[in-house]
């Protein structure tokens, strides 16, 4: 059985919402993901393929993920 934390890591990105400033709309329009905001943190949720693509997109825009 897969480890739940590993599955969660492959289906979401959590980062401070300030990191998405100026690109949030393009992330939502270019990728099949949902972005939820709570307590100043943004949670990007999608399939593992989409999360990988979003991660690459964020990296190209200078946003490093933990």
Secondary structure, DSSP 8 states (H G I E B T S, - for coil): ---HHHHHHHHEEEEEGGGGTTTHHHHHHHSSEEEEEETTEEEEEE-HHHHHHHHHHHHHTT----
